[in-house]
Amino acid sequence: MPLQNTFTLDVDFKVRNLINEPIVTQNDEVTFILNVYDDGQEFALSSVSTFTLASVRPDKVSVMTLGELTGTNQVTFALGSTELLVPGTVDVAIQLYDADGRVSTLPFTYKVLKDPVKDYVPSTDEQTLIELVLGQGPVILEEAKRVATETAVAEALRVTAESNRVTAETERVGAETSRVTSEGDRVSNESTRVESESARQTAETARNQAEEEREIYTSTAIQNAETATRVATNATEAINLVLPNVLNLEYIAPYNAETQYLKNNIVRKDKNSYIALQPTLGNEPTGTTDSPFWGVVAIGGVDGTGTGTVTSVNGIEPENGNVTLVIPNPDLSGLATKLELEDVDDTLTNHLAETMSHSQQGVTYYVRPDGDDNNLGTIDNRTGAFRNIQTAINKLKKYIRGTAKIRILPGDYSSEGQIKMEGFYGPGRIVITAYDGLSDVQNTDSSDSYGIDSLFINNCRNGIDVFSLKSTYSGSERSGFYAINSSFVFFGWCRDTVESSVKIGFLFEVGSTGTCVGCLCSNKGVALEVRNSRVNSTSWLPGNANSIGLKVIQVGVVGKGYTQPQSTIMEITDSGGVIR
């Protein structure tokens, strides 16, 4: 008859307790009363829906036993023959299931001893006696045992399957939660990346503008200082040449030995006149040749020795015995006076100071519909600004050292025809930008207010930036924005939407390099065409009704980013053209 064995044990999720290993025998009835702790503290089991005792027998077969809550932190498990089927050490752990998933305690073990009477075979006489005593009892008991075993096995399999289902469902829910979290993280990271890229572009634009302004200020200051220095030097040389010959140049009556004469003073002595060659006192001028102190200006005539009457002098007859000779005054109207020459030094000094004060400012021209090309172009009003963009471009020197900016006020400038920029070079930049009267405009939405016919950039080897202009040209002979054999051309937020199915909106060719950012092109045969040039194409506004978006031929290269111009055919490459 099986023995009833009951064991009360303490188990913990985190702390391994010292447990005397329970020892049972096959076919015994075994009950485990387990007190559950978490790090030494009682663990409340009220929220746990399922309790299982996971037993791993010596033959590595896992058996799941359902438990019953019998106390605040106490659960009771009744083991059957399945758990005790194989003699040896059995590894055991409690598994608890609640809404948050599964948790297991630290494992413990119990030992199963072999039933000493299980394989006992009685003799014939003993068997007969047993049968006589027990009758059909053993058969009934065996059948009951078989049924109980099968029931226990089936239940254990069911419990195991349910446990596995719960585990799989928990893992599925966890995986779905992780997927949703990962997707949220991805969307958040992408948003952060886009914001960071936008901030980087804004910072880069600000840096470029600051650098351009710095170059403008530096270049202008150097040029103005060099010009002022050159003018001052030339004037000083002129003054040095002239002043020694005119300083103190005046007539000081007849010579007087007691008078202090200065260089260039003129005196009369007898019939002769003299000019002082240096400051002198008491050194009398004599003779008809120069001395160290005096230079001869004029020599008196020789007195007549005969007698008679003078009848004429230079054709003039005497009147009352005297002849009056008139010496015409020379025309000195084109020459500077002595006082004017003495004032030159002060004037040049003031001019140089004014030039240096303006040398820290940038070179900026303004263009307005109500301007005049006879204006200086440097002031934003109708009496200071130019009327035409081409006039402002033509005012620029071909060598660009700093940054020259042309600000265009709202208006229609298409009557100028094609605007041309040709032959500029140097380390600086030319910026042609829409301007609203307060600040530069850099967006496509505003470009409708700044219309031009078209823009042609040829053989320019400095940087050229063009912001927020709109081409209104509708013919087929030329592109709206065209760069040939030019470097570092930047088209930002420019627009070409006039309907022309054969026209190219933006064209780069013959070794040009450049960038198109934020532009808009619609109704064109080709939005952007690149021939034997290298261009970055990024962040286009969609546009519509273009036949071809990007066309790259003749070993041209286009690096594209973000959105590109919408078209029936998005990309075409030929003759070694590459789109990356």
ABEGO torsion letter per residue (X at the ends): XBBBBBBBBBBBAABBBBBBBBBBBBGBBBBBBBBBBBGGBBBBAAABABBBBBBBBAAGBBBBBBBBBABAABBBBBBBAAAAABBEBBBBBBBBBBAAEBBBBBBBBBBBBBBAAAABBBBAAAAAAAAAAAEAAAAAAAAAAAAAAAAAAAAAAAAAAAAAAAAAAAAAAAAAAAAAAAAAAAAAAAAAAAAAAAAAAAAAAAAAAAAAAAAAAAAAAAAAAAAAAAAAAAAAAAAAAAAAAABGBBBBEBBBAABBBBBGBBBBBEABBBBBABBBBGBBBBEABBBAABBBABBBBBBBABBEBBABBGGBBBBGGBBBBBBBBBBAAABBBAAAAAAAAAAAAAAAAAAAAAAABBBBBBBBAABBAABAGABBBAAABBABAAAAAAABBABBABBBBBBBBBEBAAAAEBBBBBGBBEABBBBBBBBAGABBBBBAAAAAABBBABBBBBGBABBBBBBGBBBABABAABBABBBBGBBGBBBBGBBBABBBAABBABBBBGGBBBBBBGBBBBGBABABBBBGBBBBBBGBBAEBGBABABBBBGGBBBBBBEBBBBBABABBBBGGBBBX
